[in-house]
Amino acid sequence: QPCWSEYLTTRIEQNMVVNCTCPISECRAQPTTAFICSIVSSEEIIAKYEKALLRGYVECCSNLTWCTNPQGCDQILLKDGLGYGAACSKCSWISCFNCNFPEAHYPASCSHMSHMTCAKCNHGFCWRCLKPWRPTHKDYYNCSAMVSKAAWQEKRFQDYNERCTFHHHAREFAMSLRNRVSSISEMPKIRALTFVLDACKVLEQARKVLAYSCVYSYYNQDTESMDIVEQQTESLELHTNAL
């Protein structure tokens, strides 16, 4: 039993307990949960084991995922089939089910969030694996023959990137403002500031949509539909600035 306890404890601490087998090389039997709990006496190690089981279960289920809030959240999200995003019931963060981007990015598509284009030669590639963007992009430009176009593409990218970055910073400001107002509203003899908190939440969401609208607009090549999108974006930005 001491040997088994040491073996299982080591596997658990190294996050290798899931699908672990008997230490005898010829034996492929896997220890059951009941067996592990009867051998390992440390409550802390058992807690790590249970977390490993839960993590493995979530990773195996296509309709489950962890909340991607960068500030940290241990909530599990269930895909309901109604859209790409899912709001966490614990922290209200909206995650994307279809890609590894840390938050829902409407109106930009998942491909927009992973497809990058070199401003110098127009080479399309995936930012995750750095491989050529295929089969969506099949044609690649010759840098020496496309100097003027490359310069225009670079300027266009910089413009959209600056707008996107501005809205992300403005969103962070709204979040910081909401946190400060929340701390003030908790003080005694201060009247309710619920309307200010609600305004900050709306401001955060608006800045988020505006930021990802920049990504959507950058990649959208349909001039006719883009006129409508730009008008709507301009209207939203005008009201957001006023708010």
N, C-alpha and C positions, 0 to 999 in steps of 0.2 A: 504493500500500500504506500509506503513512503516514496518508493521509486515512481509509482503512478502519479502521486500527488505532485512531485517535483516536475515530472514530465508535462503534465497538464497545465500546471501553473506557468511554466515557461512558455508553452504554446499560447496560452491566453494573453500573457504580457506582451508577446511578440505579434499579437493579432493574427495568429496562424492556427487558431483552434477550429475554425469552421472547416469541415471535411478532413480533419486530421485523422490519422489511422493509428493502429497499434504500432508501438515502437519496434516490434519484431518485423524485419524487412519482408519475410515471406507472408505475413498476415496483413490482409487489407481491411480487416474489420474496423469499424468506426465506433468510438465510445459514445453512448447515448447521453442525453441530458441528465437523466436520472443517475447514471453511473458517475458522471463528472461531479454532480452536486453531492453525491455520497462520499466522494474521495477528497475533494477540495473543501477545506474547512473555513478558509478566509472569506468573509462576507464581501470584502473589497474585490477580491479576485472573481468571485461569483457574479458580482455586479458588472465587472468588465466582460465576463463571458456572456451575460444576458444582453449587453449592449452589442456585442459582436454578432450574436444571433439576430437581433433586430436589424442591425445594419445589413447583414447578408440577405435577410428577407426582403427589405426595401429595395435593395439593388437588383434582386431577382424579379421583382414585380414591375411590369411595364406601366402600370397605372398608379404607381406610388413614387414619390420623390421627397427629398428633404427640402425644407424651406431654405432658400438661397440668400436670405438676409445677410449682408456682409458684416453686420454688427453682431451676428450670432443668434441662432435660434434652433432648437432641437425638435421642432414640430414636423410631423409627417403630413404631406399633402396628398389628397386623393383626386385624380383627374376625373372630372365629371362629364367630359365629352362635349361641353358647351363652348369651348374656346381654348386658346393656347395658354392663357394665363390662369393662375389659381391664387386667390388671396389667402394668406395664412390667417387662421382663426385666432392665433396667439399674438402675432406682432403686426398683422395686416399687410405685410410685405407681399407684393405680387410677383410670383416667380413664373418663368417660362418652362413649359413641359417639353418643348420640342428641340431645345438646344441648350448648350452649357453656359449661355450668357446669364449673369447673375440676377437679372430681373426681366420682367415682361417689357417688351420694347415696341409695342404698338405706337405708330402705324408701320414701323420698319419691320420687314420680314426677317425670319431667322437667317436666311441666306445673306441678307444685307449685313448682318452682324458678324459674319465670318468671311465675307468676300472682300478682299483688299485689292487695290489697283495701284501699281507703281506710277507715280506722277511723272516720271521721266520717260519710261518706255511703254506705259499702258499694259504691262504684263499683269494678268489677273492671277491671283493665288489665294489659297486658304491660309488665314493667319494662324490657324491651329497647327496644321501639319506642314505648311510652307510649300505644298505641292501645287502645280498649275491648276487653275480653276477649270475643271472639265466636268461634263461636256458642255456646260453653259457657255464658256468662252473658248472658242476654237481658233480665233484669229489673233495674232500678235503683231504689234507694230514695230517697224524698224526705227530705232531712235534717231539715227542720222537723217532720215527722210521725214521725220515728223517733229522737228524742233519746235515749230510754232504751235502745233497742236499740243505738244507736251507741256509747253509753257502755259497755255490756256488751261489745260487740265490741272496743272499744279496750282494756278491761281484759284480755279474753281474749288478745288479740294480745300485750300486754305480758308476760303470764305465760309464754306459750309462747316468746316472743322471749328473755326472760331465761334460761329453762331451756336453750334452744338455745345462747345465747352462753356460758353457764357451761360446757357440755360441750365447746364449741370451745376455750375457754381451758384446760380440764382436759386436753384432748388435746395442746395445745401444751406443757403442763407435762410430760406423759409423753414427748413427743418430746425435750424438753430434758434430761430425766432419762436417757433412753436414750443421748443423745450424751455426757453426762458419764460414765456408766458405761462406755461404749465406750472413752473416753480413759483411764480408770483401768485397765481390763482389759488395755490394751496395755503397761502399765508392767511391768518385770521383777519377778519374785518375788511377783507378785500372783496368787492362785489364780483359776481360771476363774470368770467371772461370767456364764456363758451363760444360766443360769436367770433371772437378773435382767433380762438383755436380752430374753429371750423374754417375760417378764412385762410389760415395757414395751411390746412390740409388741402384745400382747393388749390392754393398757390403751388404747393408741392406737385400735385398731379398735373397741373397745367404746364409747369416747367418741364416735367418729365415727358409729356406728349410733344412739346415744342422741340425738345432735344432730339427725340427719335424721329420727328418729322424732318429734321435736317438730313438724317441718314436716308430716310425714304426718298426725299426730294433729290438727293445727290445721285442715287442709282436709277431713279425713274427716268426713262427716255421718252415717254409719251407726252409730247408737248401740249396737246389739247387737254388731257386730264390734269397735267401739272399746273395749268393756269388756274383751275378750280382749287386745287390743293394749296397753291401759293396764296390765293385770296382768303381761303379759310384759315390758313396759318397766320397770315398777316392780321386778320381780325382777332384770332385768339391771342396773339402776342400783344395787340393793342389793349385788349381788356385785361390781360394778365399784368401788364405794366401798370395799368390804372389801379388794379387790386393791390 
